[in-house]
């Protein structure tokens, strides 16, 4: 699970700034433990690796792939190992510091999923792995539109998220006050793939593939997951 890349500065929603700061502070606090626990997770996830390989093969143009919500940088490093130029973006300065320490040859920056510091069509594609699960529906719609602005026509977006778990159907929210033994204040949303597909289509994406899978035993949080591969129309 990668840290959500959530940086909302608009004053139009009450409590918005406080929610952002809780997410940022939580992931700053847990960054070291998170990196230690999850930086090798792709070694145990063949379907994830296959989807990332497809993204690299299908990317449009010569621009970089962006790992948006990159956490400690392990997904970005995997994409780079497959031969793609990569940039990583994350809300949490501590996560970005972990990514830079672990992968000094790659580029990482603190940034915003809702206001990406990249020119229109500046990326050949993007991956957003478990990075929208802290956003409400309106925020996710805005994020998908911002990603569509940032990705070149014909470029792809690989989106991954939790669908359901025991006692947590799609559409529910899990409130967490601890992660890897560290106190946090986080909300994890379980999302309906049909709803996320509709939001992507409305934002200018065309769905190319959809994969749903059960959790890998002993390797990850026990949730059903979805992967949506979409093309920038």
VENNORMO-V398104 format. One record per backbone hydrogen bond with DSSP energy under -1.0 kcal/mol. CO is the residue of the C=O (numbers start at 1). NH is the residue of the N-H. If there is no record, write none. Layout:
# VENNORMO-V398104
CO NH
CO NH
This chain:
# VENNORMO-V398104
4 6
5 113
13 16
15 19
16 20
17 21
18 22
19 23
20 24
21 25
22 26
23 27
24 28
25 29
26 30
30 34
31 35
32 36
33 37
34 38
35 39
38 41
40 43
41 44
42 45
45 49
46 50
47 51
48 52
49 53
50 54
51 55
52 56
53 57
54 58
64 124
65 87
66 127
67 89
70 73
73 77
74 78
75 79
76 80
77 81
78 82
79 84
80 83
85 65
87 67
88 109
89 69
89 70
90 111
92 96
93 97
94 98
95 99
96 100
97 101
98 102
99 103
103 106
107 88
109 90
116 118
119 122
123 152
124 60
125 66
126 158
127 68
128 160
132 135
133 189
136 140
137 141
138 142
139 143
140 144
141 145
142 146
143 147
144 148
145 149
146 150
147 151
149 121
150 123
152 155
155 232
156 126
157 230
158 128
159 228
160 130
161 226
162 191
164 224
165 168
168 165
169 172
172 190
174 188
176 186
177 184
179 182
182 179
186 176
188 174
190 171
192 196
193 197
194 198
195 199
196 200
197 201
198 202
199 203
200 205
201 204
204 233
206 231
209 229
211 227
213 225
216 219
221 223
224 163
224 164
225 213
226 161
227 211
228 159
229 208
229 209
230 157
231 206
232 154
